Amino acid sequence: MTYQVKLLDKTSKSEVSQCLDLLQNSFKGSLEYFKWKHNFNETQEIEEYTFCIFKDNLCIATTQAIINVIIINGEKYRFGILCDGATHKDYRRLGLFEDLLSHINEFGEKNDVAFVYSTGNEKSRKALLKLGFEDFFTTLKATKRVRYNHPLMMGYNLFLNNFGKFTFKKTDNIKEISIKDYVVFSAQQKSQHTISYEKTEGYLKWRLADPTGNYKIYGSLNDNQILEAVLVVKASKNLLYIVDAIYNNETSYLTQLVKYVYKLAILDKNVLKINSVHNNFKNIKEVFEANKFNIATEGSSALLFALKPGFKISQSELEMMHYMRIDKNE
């Protein structure tokens, strides 16, 4: 049987409701989160497309494509990331995900998209590889344990709480900054990276919105009060998540921010660890290692499907890539 893939009609209460039901049953997220993620309120400046397959008043499969602009050696390309791929449990193993992927690739070709990529799980990788997706890049996960949830470690955790309060001092050259300041600073650092991507103020207001967690943007300033490094941090459940890390010339300013965030983690008795996921960007990795973060490969590599003939990204370019997950909470 052939199923029709269609772009979700966000003005249709019935279609939106069916799509939300499938997403909730598949990922267990909140309604507010999925409404934000798929821009159902259409209030944010994000280019997002939700594709669905419907049958008998049921959304039986869906995949989201978020479009952004990547800059490679100064040249701009539109690209898409696949996310929230879900299939109803009664309609699996029918090739619906592959149908969605093929449709998104055709859609991308018509809308000047250079490539589509996915950081999907092992199940989705099989379909991606079958359709010709190839290895793109592997991300690294930096992790630092703060507390332990074992009962025998209660005394140590209590010590950390008190020690943190005793030793924490506000640092004059570190302060919270606005999204606008973050956008300006990010744009100033583009020349450092062979590959980066557009971070507009409208996009970041969507990316760092409340439904995905409590975000703070910290900046480290020099003696002349000029911004030298930025760290974007999210507090969620039992961890602090470093979402983005950018610095100007000296890694010492980024080091200051990493140490500051560790102190914040000690002050918050709910935080068990700090996580950060980046591509293998040499100097950022060195800062994490110097601050005793454990560095490990984060799952499988991302997979890419080139839509423009001859489009390629070399390994040497990837080594100087500034990557931040563009689509959802960590």
Contacts in CASP RR format, 6 or more apart in sequence:
PFRMAT RR
TARGET T0000
AUTHOR 0000-0000-0000
METHOD contacts of the structure
MODEL  1
MTYQVKLLDKTSKSEVSQCLDLLQNSFKGSLEYFKWKHNFNETQEIEEYT
FCIFKDNLCIATTQAIINVIIINGEKYRFGILCDGATHKDYRRLGLFEDL
LSHINEFGEKNDVAFVYSTGNEKSRKALLKLGFEDFFTTLKATKRVRYNH
PLMMGYNLFLNNFGKFTFKKTDNIKEISIKDYVVFSAQQKSQHTISYEKT
EGYLKWRLADPTGNYKIYGSLNDNQILEAVLVVKASKNLLYIVDAIYNNE
TSYLTQLVKYVYKLAILDKNVLKINSVHNNFKNIKEVFEANKFNIATEGS
SALLFALKPGFKISQSELEMMHYMRIDKNE
1 94 0 8 1.000
3 53 0 8 1.000
3 55 0 8 1.000
3 60 0 8 1.000
3 61 0 8 1.000
3 94 0 8 1.000
3 96 0 8 1.000
3 99 0 8 1.000
4 53 0 8 1.000
4 54 0 8 1.000
5 51 0 8 1.000
5 52 0 8 1.000
5 53 0 8 1.000
5 99 0 8 1.000
5 100 0 8 1.000
5 103 0 8 1.000
6 51 0 8 1.000
6 52 0 8 1.000
6 53 0 8 1.000
6 54 0 8 1.000
7 49 0 8 1.000
7 50 0 8 1.000
7 51 0 8 1.000
7 52 0 8 1.000
7 107 0 8 1.000
8 15 0 8 1.000
8 16 0 8 1.000
8 19 0 8 1.000
8 38 0 8 1.000
8 49 0 8 1.000
8 50 0 8 1.000
8 51 0 8 1.000
8 52 0 8 1.000
8 62 0 8 1.000
9 15 0 8 1.000
9 16 0 8 1.000
10 16 0 8 1.000
10 38 0 8 1.000
10 39 0 8 1.000
10 40 0 8 1.000
10 42 0 8 1.000
10 50 0 8 1.000
14 57 0 8 1.000
15 52 0 8 1.000
15 54 0 8 1.000
15 59 0 8 1.000
16 40 0 8 1.000
18 52 0 8 1.000
18 54 0 8 1.000
18 57 0 8 1.000
18 58 0 8 1.000
18 59 0 8 1.000
19 38 0 8 1.000
19 50 0 8 1.000
19 52 0 8 1.000
19 59 0 8 1.000
19 62 0 8 1.000
20 31 0 8 1.000
20 34 0 8 1.000
20 35 0 8 1.000
21 59 0 8 1.000
22 58 0 8 1.000
22 59 0 8 1.000
22 60 0 8 1.000
22 61 0 8 1.000
22 62 0 8 1.000
22 86 0 8 1.000
22 88 0 8 1.000
23 29 0 8 1.000
23 34 0 8 1.000
23 38 0 8 1.000
23 62 0 8 1.000
23 84 0 8 1.000
23 86 0 8 1.000
24 31 0 8 1.000
24 34 0 8 1.000
25 88 0 8 1.000
25 89 0 8 1.000
26 85 0 8 1.000
26 86 0 8 1.000
26 87 0 8 1.000
27 84 0 8 1.000
27 86 0 8 1.000
30 211 0 8 1.000
32 211 0 8 1.000
33 211 0 8 1.000
33 212 0 8 1.000
33 329 0 8 1.000
34 40 0 8 1.000
34 84 0 8 1.000
35 41 0 8 1.000
35 211 0 8 1.000
36 44 0 8 1.000
36 206 0 8 1.000
36 209 0 8 1.000
36 211 0 8 1.000
36 212 0 8 1.000
37 64 0 8 1.000
37 84 0 8 1.000
37 211 0 8 1.000
37 327 0 8 1.000
37 328 0 8 1.000
38 48 0 8 1.000
38 50 0 8 1.000
38 64 0 8 1.000
38 84 0 8 1.000
39 46 0 8 1.000
39 48 0 8 1.000
39 206 0 8 1.000
44 202 0 8 1.000
44 205 0 8 1.000
44 206 0 8 1.000
44 209 0 8 1.000
45 200 0 8 1.000
45 202 0 8 1.000
45 203 0 8 1.000
45 205 0 8 1.000
45 206 0 8 1.000
46 66 0 8 1.000
46 202 0 8 1.000
46 203 0 8 1.000
46 206 0 8 1.000
47 66 0 8 1.000
47 67 0 8 1.000
47 68 0 8 1.000
48 64 0 8 1.000
48 65 0 8 1.000
48 66 0 8 1.000
48 67 0 8 1.000
49 64 0 8 1.000
49 65 0 8 1.000
49 66 0 8 1.000
49 67 0 8 1.000
49 104 0 8 1.000
49 107 0 8 1.000
50 62 0 8 1.000
50 63 0 8 1.000
50 64 0 8 1.000
50 84 0 8 1.000
51 62 0 8 1.000
51 63 0 8 1.000
51 64 0 8 1.000
51 65 0 8 1.000
51 100 0 8 1.000
51 103 0 8 1.000
51 104 0 8 1.000
51 107 0 8 1.000
52 59 0 8 1.000
52 61 0 8 1.000
52 62 0 8 1.000
53 59 0 8 1.000
53 60 0 8 1.000
53 61 0 8 1.000
53 62 0 8 1.000
53 96 0 8 1.000
53 99 0 8 1.000
53 100 0 8 1.000
54 60 0 8 1.000
55 91 0 8 1.000
58 88 0 8 1.000
59 88 0 8 1.000
60 87 0 8 1.000
60 88 0 8 1.000
60 90 0 8 1.000
60 91 0 8 1.000
60 96 0 8 1.000
61 85 0 8 1.000
61 86 0 8 1.000
61 87 0 8 1.000
61 88 0 8 1.000
61 91 0 8 1.000
61 96 0 8 1.000
61 97 0 8 1.000
61 99 0 8 1.000
61 100 0 8 1.000
62 84 0 8 1.000
62 85 0 8 1.000
62 86 0 8 1.000
62 100 0 8 1.000
63 82 0 8 1.000
63 83 0 8 1.000
63 84 0 8 1.000
63 85 0 8 1.000
63 86 0 8 1.000
63 97 0 8 1.000
63 100 0 8 1.000
63 101 0 8 1.000
63 104 0 8 1.000
64 82 0 8 1.000
64 83 0 8 1.000
64 84 0 8 1.000
64 85 0 8 1.000
64 327 0 8 1.000
65 80 0 8 1.000
65 81 0 8 1.000
65 82 0 8 1.000
65 83 0 8 1.000
65 104 0 8 1.000
65 107 0 8 1.000
65 108 0 8 1.000
65 116 0 8 1.000
66 80 0 8 1.000
66 81 0 8 1.000
66 83 0 8 1.000
66 326 0 8 1.000
66 327 0 8 1.000
67 78 0 8 1.000
67 79 0 8 1.000
67 80 0 8 1.000
67 111 0 8 1.000
67 113 0 8 1.000
68 78 0 8 1.000
68 79 0 8 1.000
68 80 0 8 1.000
68 81 0 8 1.000
68 197 0 8 1.000
68 198 0 8 1.000
68 203 0 8 1.000
68 326 0 8 1.000
69 76 0 8 1.000
69 77 0 8 1.000
69 78 0 8 1.000
69 79 0 8 1.000
69 197 0 8 1.000
69 198 0 8 1.000
70 76 0 8 1.000
70 77 0 8 1.000
70 78 0 8 1.000
70 79 0 8 1.000
70 114 0 8 1.000
70 195 0 8 1.000
70 196 0 8 1.000
70 197 0 8 1.000
70 198 0 8 1.000
71 77 0 8 1.000
71 190 0 8 1.000
71 195 0 8 1.000
71 196 0 8 1.000
71 197 0 8 1.000
71 198 0 8 1.000
72 194 0 8 1.000
72 195 0 8 1.000
72 313 0 8 1.000
72 317 0 8 1.000
73 194 0 8 1.000
73 317 0 8 1.000
76 198 0 8 1.000
77 114 0 8 1.000
77 115 0 8 1.000
77 308 0 8 1.000
77 311 0 8 1.000
78 111 0 8 1.000
78 112 0 8 1.000
78 113 0 8 1.000
78 114 0 8 1.000
79 113 0 8 1.000
79 114 0 8 1.000
79 115 0 8 1.000
79 116 0 8 1.000
79 117 0 8 1.000
79 197 0 8 1.000
80 108 0 8 1.000
80 113 0 8 1.000
80 115 0 8 1.000
80 116 0 8 1.000
80 117 0 8 1.000
81 116 0 8 1.000
81 117 0 8 1.000
81 118 0 8 1.000
81 119 0 8 1.000
81 326 0 8 1.000
81 327 0 8 1.000
82 101 0 8 1.000
82 104 0 8 1.000
82 116 0 8 1.000
82 117 0 8 1.000
82 118 0 8 1.000
82 120 0 8 1.000
83 118 0 8 1.000
83 119 0 8 1.000
83 327 0 8 1.000
83 328 0 8 1.000
84 328 0 8 1.000
85 97 0 8 1.000
85 100 0 8 1.000
85 124 0 8 1.000
87 96 0 8 1.000
87 97 0 8 1.000
95 127 0 8 1.000
97 124 0 8 1.000
97 127 0 8 1.000
98 127 0 8 1.000
98 130 0 8 1.000
98 131 0 8 1.000
101 127 0 8 1.000
101 128 0 8 1.000
101 131 0 8 1.000
102 131 0 8 1.000
104 116 0 8 1.000
105 116 0 8 1.000
105 131 0 8 1.000
105 305 0 8 1.000
105 307 0 8 1.000
107 113 0 8 1.000
108 116 0 8 1.000
108 307 0 8 1.000
109 307 0 8 1.000
113 307 0 8 1.000
114 306 0 8 1.000
114 307 0 8 1.000
114 308 0 8 1.000
114 311 0 8 1.000
115 304 0 8 1.000
115 305 0 8 1.000
115 306 0 8 1.000
115 307 0 8 1.000
115 308 0 8 1.000
115 311 0 8 1.000
116 304 0 8 1.000
116 305 0 8 1.000
116 307 0 8 1.000
117 133 0 8 1.000
117 136 0 8 1.000
117 302 0 8 1.000
117 303 0 8 1.000
117 304 0 8 1.000
117 305 0 8 1.000
118 124 0 8 1.000
118 128 0 8 1.000
118 133 0 8 1.000
118 302 0 8 1.000
118 303 0 8 1.000
119 139 0 8 1.000
119 302 0 8 1.000
119 325 0 8 1.000
120 128 0 8 1.000
120 300 0 8 1.000
120 302 0 8 1.000
120 303 0 8 1.000
121 300 0 8 1.000
122 300 0 8 1.000
125 300 0 8 1.000
125 303 0 8 1.000
128 303 0 8 1.000
128 305 0 8 1.000
129 303 0 8 1.000
131 305 0 8 1.000
132 305 0 8 1.000
133 303 0 8 1.000
133 304 0 8 1.000
133 305 0 8 1.000
134 303 0 8 1.000
134 304 0 8 1.000
134 305 0 8 1.000
135 301 0 8 1.000
135 302 0 8 1.000
135 303 0 8 1.000
135 304 0 8 1.000
136 301 0 8 1.000
136 302 0 8 1.000
136 303 0 8 1.000
136 304 0 8 1.000
136 313 0 8 1.000
137 279 0 8 1.000
137 280 0 8 1.000
137 301 0 8 1.000
137 302 0 8 1.000
137 318 0 8 1.000
137 321 0 8 1.000
137 323 0 8 1.000
138 279 0 8 1.000
138 280 0 8 1.000
138 297 0 8 1.000
138 298 0 8 1.000
138 299 0 8 1.000
138 300 0 8 1.000
138 301 0 8 1.000
138 302 0 8 1.000
139 277 0 8 1.000
139 278 0 8 1.000
139 279 0 8 1.000
139 280 0 8 1.000
139 297 0 8 1.000
139 298 0 8 1.000
139 299 0 8 1.000
139 302 0 8 1.000
139 323 0 8 1.000
140 277 0 8 1.000
140 278 0 8 1.000
140 279 0 8 1.000
140 280 0 8 1.000
140 285 0 8 1.000
140 295 0 8 1.000
140 296 0 8 1.000
140 297 0 8 1.000
140 298 0 8 1.000
141 275 0 8 1.000
141 276 0 8 1.000
141 277 0 8 1.000
141 295 0 8 1.000
141 296 0 8 1.000
141 297 0 8 1.000
141 298 0 8 1.000
142 242 0 8 1.000
142 275 0 8 1.000
142 276 0 8 1.000
142 277 0 8 1.000
142 278 0 8 1.000
142 285 0 8 1.000
142 288 0 8 1.000
142 293 0 8 1.000
142 294 0 8 1.000
142 295 0 8 1.000
143 273 0 8 1.000
143 274 0 8 1.000
143 275 0 8 1.000
143 276 0 8 1.000
143 293 0 8 1.000
143 294 0 8 1.000
143 296 0 8 1.000
144 262 0 8 1.000
144 273 0 8 1.000
144 274 0 8 1.000
144 291 0 8 1.000
144 292 0 8 1.000
144 293 0 8 1.000
144 294 0 8 1.000
145 272 0 8 1.000
145 273 0 8 1.000
146 160 0 8 1.000
146 262 0 8 1.000
146 265 0 8 1.000
146 266 0 8 1.000
146 271 0 8 1.000
146 272 0 8 1.000
146 273 0 8 1.000
146 274 0 8 1.000
147 153 0 8 1.000
147 156 0 8 1.000
147 157 0 8 1.000
147 160 0 8 1.000
147 269 0 8 1.000
147 271 0 8 1.000
147 272 0 8 1.000
147 273 0 8 1.000
148 156 0 8 1.000
148 157 0 8 1.000
148 272 0 8 1.000
149 238 0 8 1.000
149 272 0 8 1.000
157 269 0 8 1.000
160 266 0 8 1.000
161 266 0 8 1.000
161 267 0 8 1.000
161 269 0 8 1.000
163 266 0 8 1.000
164 263 0 8 1.000
164 266 0 8 1.000
164 267 0 8 1.000
165 267 0 8 1.000
167 263 0 8 1.000
168 263 0 8 1.000
168 266 0 8 1.000
168 267 0 8 1.000
171 256 0 8 1.000
171 260 0 8 1.000
173 220 0 8 1.000
173 221 0 8 1.000
173 222 0 8 1.000
173 223 0 8 1.000
173 256 0 8 1.000
174 218 0 8 1.000
174 219 0 8 1.000
174 220 0 8 1.000
174 221 0 8 1.000
174 256 0 8 1.000
174 257 0 8 1.000
174 260 0 8 1.000
175 218 0 8 1.000
175 219 0 8 1.000
175 221 0 8 1.000
176 216 0 8 1.000
176 217 0 8 1.000
176 218 0 8 1.000
176 219 0 8 1.000
177 217 0 8 1.000
177 218 0 8 1.000
177 219 0 8 1.000
177 227 0 8 1.000
177 230 0 8 1.000
178 217 0 8 1.000
179 201 0 8 1.000
179 204 0 8 1.000
179 205 0 8 1.000
179 208 0 8 1.000
179 217 0 8 1.000
180 201 0 8 1.000
181 217 0 8 1.000
181 227 0 8 1.000
182 199 0 8 1.000
182 204 0 8 1.000
182 217 0 8 1.000
182 230 0 8 1.000
182 232 0 8 1.000
183 199 0 8 1.000
183 200 0 8 1.000
183 201 0 8 1.000
183 204 0 8 1.000
185 227 0 8 1.000
185 230 0 8 1.000
185 246 0 8 1.000
186 199 0 8 1.000
186 230 0 8 1.000
186 246 0 8 1.000
187 199 0 8 1.000
188 248 0 8 1.000
189 196 0 8 1.000
189 246 0 8 1.000
189 247 0 8 1.000
189 248 0 8 1.000
189 322 0 8 1.000
190 196 0 8 1.000
192 320 0 8 1.000
192 322 0 8 1.000
193 320 0 8 1.000
193 321 0 8 1.000
193 322 0 8 1.000
194 316 0 8 1.000
194 317 0 8 1.000
194 319 0 8 1.000
194 320 0 8 1.000
194 321 0 8 1.000
195 313 0 8 1.000
195 317 0 8 1.000
195 318 0 8 1.000
195 320 0 8 1.000
195 321 0 8 1.000
195 322 0 8 1.000
195 323 0 8 1.000
196 321 0 8 1.000
196 322 0 8 1.000
197 322 0 8 1.000
197 326 0 8 1.000
199 324 0 8 1.000
207 326 0 8 1.000
208 215 0 8 1.000
208 217 0 8 1.000
208 232 0 8 1.000
208 243 0 8 1.000
212 234 0 8 1.000
212 328 0 8 1.000
212 329 0 8 1.000
213 234 0 8 1.000
213 235 0 8 1.000
213 236 0 8 1.000
213 329 0 8 1.000
214 234 0 8 1.000
214 235 0 8 1.000
214 236 0 8 1.000
215 232 0 8 1.000
215 233 0 8 1.000
215 234 0 8 1.000
215 235 0 8 1.000
215 243 0 8 1.000
216 232 0 8 1.000
216 233 0 8 1.000
216 234 0 8 1.000
216 235 0 8 1.000
217 230 0 8 1.000
217 231 0 8 1.000
217 232 0 8 1.000
217 233 0 8 1.000
218 230 0 8 1.000
218 231 0 8 1.000
218 232 0 8 1.000
218 233 0 8 1.000
218 257 0 8 1.000
218 260 0 8 1.000
218 261 0 8 1.000
219 227 0 8 1.000
219 228 0 8 1.000
219 229 0 8 1.000
219 230 0 8 1.000
219 231 0 8 1.000
219 257 0 8 1.000
220 227 0 8 1.000
220 228 0 8 1.000
220 229 0 8 1.000
220 230 0 8 1.000
220 231 0 8 1.000
220 253 0 8 1.000
220 254 0 8 1.000
220 256 0 8 1.000
220 257 0 8 1.000
221 227 0 8 1.000
221 228 0 8 1.000
222 228 0 8 1.000
222 253 0 8 1.000
227 248 0 8 1.000
228 247 0 8 1.000
228 248 0 8 1.000
228 249 0 8 1.000
228 250 0 8 1.000
228 253 0 8 1.000
229 245 0 8 1.000
229 246 0 8 1.000
229 247 0 8 1.000
229 248 0 8 1.000
229 253 0 8 1.000
229 254 0 8 1.000
229 256 0 8 1.000
229 257 0 8 1.000
230 244 0 8 1.000
230 245 0 8 1.000
230 246 0 8 1.000
230 247 0 8 1.000
230 257 0 8 1.000
231 242 0 8 1.000
231 244 0 8 1.000
231 245 0 8 1.000
231 254 0 8 1.000
231 257 0 8 1.000
231 258 0 8 1.000
231 260 0 8 1.000
231 261 0 8 1.000
232 242 0 8 1.000
232 243 0 8 1.000
232 244 0 8 1.000
232 245 0 8 1.000
232 324 0 8 1.000
233 240 0 8 1.000
233 241 0 8 1.000
233 242 0 8 1.000
233 243 0 8 1.000
233 261 0 8 1.000
233 264 0 8 1.000
234 240 0 8 1.000
234 241 0 8 1.000
234 243 0 8 1.000
234 329 0 8 1.000
234 330 0 8 1.000
235 241 0 8 1.000
235 268 0 8 1.000
235 271 0 8 1.000
236 329 0 8 1.000
236 330 0 8 1.000
237 270 0 8 1.000
238 270 0 8 1.000
238 271 0 8 1.000
238 272 0 8 1.000
238 273 0 8 1.000
239 271 0 8 1.000
239 272 0 8 1.000
239 273 0 8 1.000
239 274 0 8 1.000
239 275 0 8 1.000
240 261 0 8 1.000
240 264 0 8 1.000
240 265 0 8 1.000
240 268 0 8 1.000
240 271 0 8 1.000
240 273 0 8 1.000
240 274 0 8 1.000
240 275 0 8 1.000
241 274 0 8 1.000
241 275 0 8 1.000
241 276 0 8 1.000
241 330 0 8 1.000
242 258 0 8 1.000
242 261 0 8 1.000
242 274 0 8 1.000
242 275 0 8 1.000
242 276 0 8 1.000
243 276 0 8 1.000
243 324 0 8 1.000
243 325 0 8 1.000
243 330 0 8 1.000
244 324 0 8 1.000
245 254 0 8 1.000
245 257 0 8 1.000
245 258 0 8 1.000
245 276 0 8 1.000
245 278 0 8 1.000
245 284 0 8 1.000
245 287 0 8 1.000
246 322 0 8 1.000
247 253 0 8 1.000
247 254 0 8 1.000
247 283 0 8 1.000
251 283 0 8 1.000
251 286 0 8 1.000
251 287 0 8 1.000
254 284 0 8 1.000
254 287 0 8 1.000
255 287 0 8 1.000
255 290 0 8 1.000
255 291 0 8 1.000
258 287 0 8 1.000
258 288 0 8 1.000
258 291 0 8 1.000
259 291 0 8 1.000
261 274 0 8 1.000
262 274 0 8 1.000
262 291 0 8 1.000
265 271 0 8 1.000
265 274 0 8 1.000
274 293 0 8 1.000
275 330 0 8 1.000
276 288 0 8 1.000
276 293 0 8 1.000
277 298 0 8 1.000
277 325 0 8 1.000
277 330 0 8 1.000
278 284 0 8 1.000
278 285 0 8 1.000
278 323 0 8 1.000
278 324 0 8 1.000
279 318 0 8 1.000
279 321 0 8 1.000
279 322 0 8 1.000
279 323 0 8 1.000
280 318 0 8 1.000
280 319 0 8 1.000
281 319 0 8 1.000
281 320 0 8 1.000
281 321 0 8 1.000
281 322 0 8 1.000
281 323 0 8 1.000
282 319 0 8 1.000
285 295 0 8 1.000
288 295 0 8 1.000
289 295 0 8 1.000
304 313 0 8 1.000
306 312 0 8 1.000
END
